Amino acid sequence: MKQIEITTSVTIFENVEELPNDVKELMNKAVEARKNAYAPYSDFEVGAALLLENGEVITGNNQENAAYPSGMCAERVAVWKASSEFPNQKILKIVLTATSRKTKNTTPVAPCGGCRQTLLEYEQKQDAPMEVYFMGAEGEIYKTNSLTDLVPIAFGKSFL
C-alpha cells in the first residue's frame, strides 16, 4: 500500500478592492452578468466573466429551466460562448460571483463539479493553466492558479 498527499494553494483576497485591477474589472463584469441570470426556480444567481489571451472578455450567467437538468451554469455558458466565438484563444482567467435573492451570500462559491470538469478540459485543451477567482455576493475572493488546484485527480481525454 502507498499513500500520497495532495495539497492545494488558495490565495484569499479580503474584498474586491484588493484584487489586481484587471481582475477587479472582470469581477465587475461578472457581477453585472449575475444580475441578468435567469433563476426563477432557485433564486440563486451566478455570473461569470473570463479573459481571453486576445484581451476579449466574455460573460455568462446561469440559465434555469423548469425541467431542471436542462438549465446551464454561468461558467459553462461563458466558456462555450468563448469557444464558439474565439475557438483558438486561451482562457487566461475566469471569475465567478454567486448569491441568492433570498439571502446575501458572503461565502465564496466555487464552481460545481460539472463546471470544474468542463473548465479542466478546456485548460487541458489549451495546455496552459487558467486562474480561477470566486466569491459570493461580496466579501472574500478565493483564487486558484489552475483548475488542477480544484480537481487534483481528474478524469480527462487521456482515459478515453
N, C-alpha and C positions, 0 to 999 in steps of 0.2 A: 504494500500500500504506500501511496505517496500523497502528500498534501501540499497544495500550493496556496499562496496568499495573494489576493488581488486587492490592490488599493486604487483609489480614485482621488484625484485632486479637484477641489471645487474652490473657486475664488468667490468671496461674498462681498458685494457692494452694499453699503447701508441704504442707499436710495439712488434714484435716477441721477441726481446731481453728481454723484461720484463716478459715473460712467465716463469713459472716453467720449469725446464729442461725437464721433461717427456712430457710436453705439447708442448714445443718447438720442440722436436723430432717428435711428432705426426704431428705438423703443417708442418714441412719439408717434411714428407711423403705425406701429403695432397697436398702440392704444386707440388711434383713430380707426383702424381696421376692426378692432374689437367692438367698437360702438356700432358697427354695421353687421355684426353677427346675426344670423337668423337662428334664434334659440327659443322658440315659443314653448317648448316642452320642458326643457331642463332649466331654463333661465340662467344657464351657465355660458358666458360669452368669452370667446378666446380670439385673440388677434395675433398674427404673426407678420414679421417683416424680415426679408432676407436681402443680403447684399451680395451681388454677383461680382466677379472679377472685373467686368467691364464698367462697373460703377452703377449699374441699374439696381433699383430697389423694387422688389416685388412684395406685395402684401397678400394676405389671405385671412379669412375668418371662418369660424365653424358654421356649417350649414346643416340644420337638422331636418328631419322628415318624420312624419307620423309613423312611417314604417321604420322604426329606429335604426336598424342596421344600414339603412340607405343614406344616412347622413354622412358628413365628412368633417374631419378635424381641420383646424386652421393651418397647421403645419403642412399637411399633405396638399391642401388647396394651393398654398403658396409654392411649394416645391414643384408640383406638377405644372402649375402655370409657368414657372420659370423654365422648366424643362421643355415645355411645348413652345415657348416664345424664344428662348435662348438656349437651344439644346447643347451647345458646346461650351457654355460658360460655367466655370466653377462657382459653387456657393462658398463664399468666404465666412459669412456669419449669418446666424438666424436668431432672432429674438422673439420671445413669446410673452404675452401677458394674458391673464385669465381672472375672471371674477364672476360671482353670482349676482343676479339682480336682487336676490333675497337677502344676502349679507355680503358686505365688502370683504373680500379675501385679501389678507396681507401676507399670507404664506406663499412662497414661490411655488408655482405649479409647473411641474416637469412634464415633458411630452409623455403621452400614453405609450403603451407597448407597441401598438401598431405604427404610431408615428416614429418611434425610435427605430423600428425595423426599416421603415421607408427611408428615413434620413440616413441611417447607417449604409443602406445600399447605395444611395447617391454619393455618400462620402467615399465608399469603396470604388464606385464607378469613376469618380474624378481623381482618385488616387492622391487625395490631399485632405487634410482634416478641415472640418468646419467648426468654428466656435459656436457654442450654444449658450444663450443668455435667457433666463426665465424668471418671471416674477408673478405675483398676484396682481391685484389692482394697484397696489402701491407697496412701499416698504422695500425690504431686501431683494436683491437680484443675485441669483446664482449664475456662475459662469463655468462651463467646462471647455476644455481646449479641443475636444473631439467627441464624436459620438461614441467612440470606444470607452470613454470615461463613463458613459451612461449604460453601455451594453458591452461589458468587458469580454464576455464569452458569447459570441453571436453566431447566428445562422446566416449564411451568405451563399452566393452563387457557387463558391468553391465546393459546396456539398452536392451540387446537382450534377 
